[in-house]
Amino acid sequence: MTITLTEGTHRHLDTYLQGLGDLLGTKEQRANFALYVVGLLSEGERKSVEPMAARAAGDDPVLCQRYHDRISHFLRESPWSDRDVRAYAVERAVATMTRDEPMDVWIIDDTGFLKQGTTSPGVQRQYTGSAGKIANCQLAVSLTAATRTAHLLVDMDLYLPESWAYDVGRRRRARIPDSLQFRTKHEIALDLIAAAVLDGVPKAPVTADAWYGDVPSFRGGLTALGFRYCVDVNADTRVVLVDDDGNASSPPTTVRALAAALPTAAYRVVAWREGTRGTMRSRFARVRVQVVAPDAAEPLEQTLLIEWPASKREPTHYTFCTLPIHTIFQELVRITKQRWRTERVYEDAKGELGLDHFEGRSYVGWQHHVSVVLVCYAFVQTALRRSFPPSTSRTGARRANRGETRAALRGFLHHDTVGDRAMVCALASSMPDLSSVGYLGISPCDAYAYAHTTSPAAKLPTVVLPLRQSTAFRIARSAALFVGSMPSTSTNVKRAPARRRISRHRPRRAWSSSAPRASNASTSARTGAIQRASVGRPSRSRPNRC
C-alpha cells in the first residue's frame, strides 16, 4: 500500500527540514543530514553506513567510497547538537499529536542492540528483552509519549556499564566525553524525563516495568518531578495494608502474600483493549497500601494493583499507582497496560528506520545516528496524524476508548513491491566537496541515490514522475530542497509511462543478495535491473570507521 502525501503535508516537510537546516548550520552538514535521512527512509534492508553508501553510489566504487567517507565524517566528527535537533523534532510532533487529544501516558523502557564484538560503546554480556536472555549487546533507555491513538519516541540514551564507565582506555577509544559518568538505568530514565519536561512535552502518568518501578529512588524522582505513576514492582516488595481511614490494618508483608490472602471476591475481570486475537481481559484486584522503606519523596500511601489471570497459579503483575484514589477501576487498568506501545515503537524504529543498524564504534556517532532516527520517526508520525486524524465519530470514539492506535509505519514508508513503485526520479541537490556531481538522483523504487554529471550551464533538471507520486518521492524531493539548491516551483516534470502491476505477494529482496534468483520472462527485465544496481557494492566485512 502506498499512502501519498498531500500538498499540505509536503509543504510541512519542507518547513520541517528547513528548521533542522538552521540548527545544523553549514551547507555540508545540511547535505549530509539530508543524505542520511533519505538512507533511513529508503527501503534497503540494511541501513548502516556501507549499504547506504552503496545504494547512493550505484555501480561507481569511487563515488561509493566518497559517500562512505562523507557519512562516516557526519556521524563521527560533525559538531552539531543532538539535544537541539531532538528537541526541535519533538516540539513539532507533540504539537500535532496533542492538537485533537491530550497526552495520555509516558512510558519508560529499554531495548538491546545485539553485537558481535567488544568495541562498540557500552557493549557487554547483559540481559536484554530483545533476545530474552543474557547476550552480548548494547542497552539504551527510551522515553515514549502516547495519546490514545498515537505514540512518539521522544528520547533515548545509551547505558554505559561500570566496565565501560571506569575504563579510561575504552572510553578514549570510543570517544566518550569525560563529563559522562556512570549512571544506572533508572537514573538515565529520570534524566530523559527531566529533559522532556524542559522541551515542553505535556505531562502524563508514567509507566515502567519492575526493573525501574522496584527502585524507590526512581519512584521518588518521578514524584519530585511532579508525575503520577503506574510502575510494576517485584513480588517480594514489602507493604502494609491500610483501611479506608488510612490506618495500618496488617503487619508488613510481601505483595505476593497479600495477593494470596485476598478473598476471591476482591478480584474482578476487566477488559482494557482489543487485541489481534480479540478482547484482552484479565482478573485484577486493587487495595490501598503503605510502602515499607519508601523513598523520602514518594507518597507513603499508594494503590497496589494486582493482576492474577484465572489460568495462572499466582499473580503475574504487581503495580504501584499514585493516580487519584477516585480513578475508576477500568481506567486504572488501561493506563497500566499501555506499556505495549513501546514494543510497537521499537518494532517500527528498528524494522523501518534502522535504529539498531548502526555499526560504528564511537559514542558520538551512536548519538548522532539515534538523533536522525528520532527526527525521521517524529516526522512520519506527524505525517500519519495529518493524514489520519482521530475520528470524531462514534466509531472513532470507541477505538480511542479501547486504546487502539492508527496506521503503523509499516506500509507508510516504503513497503510496496518493486513493480508497483515509481520510476527513477532525478532530483537536484548540492553535494559539497564533490565538484563533478551536478545533482543527486533518488529512486523511490530501489531507494538509492546515484550521482549524475551535468554541465554547470545545463537547464533545470528533469524530474521523471510516475502516474502516481509516492511518499518516497516526496520525501526525497524535500530532502533535496533541504540542502538549498533545487527550485521548488521551476522544475520541469515529465510523465513516465505506466507500468504493469506485479503481484504484491512476491517476497522482498535483501540488499546483500549476490545474484538474482531464476525468473520467468515476465520478471526478467526487473531482475536484470536489480542485478545491475548491485554491481560494485563494497564488501560488508569492511569495518565501519565512524
Secondary structure, DSSP 8 states (H G I E B T S, - for coil): ------HHHHHHHHHHHHHHHHHH-SHHHHHHHHHHHHHHHS--S--SHHHHHHHHHTT-HHHHHHHHHHHHHHHHT----HHHHHHHHHHHHHHHHTTSS---EEEEEEEEEE-SSS-STT-EEEEETTTTEEEEEEEEEEEEEE-SS-EEEEEEEEE--HHHHT-HHHHHHTT--TT-----HHHHHHHHHHHHHHTT-----EEE-HHHHT-HHHHHHHHHTT--EEEEE-TT-EEEEB-TTS-B-S--EEHHHHHHHS-GGG-EEEEEEEETTEEEEEEEEEEEEEESS--TTS-SEEEEEEE--TTSSS-SEEEEE-S-TT--HHHHHHHHGGGHHHHHHHHHHHHHH-TT------HHHHHHHHHHHHHHHHHHHHHHHHHS----SHHHHHHHHHT-----STTTSS-S-GGGS---EEE----TT-TT--EEEE-TTT--EEEE---TT--S-EEEE-SS--HHHHHHHHHHHHTT-S-SS--EEEE--------TTS----TT-SS-----GGGHHHHHHHHHHTTT---TTS----
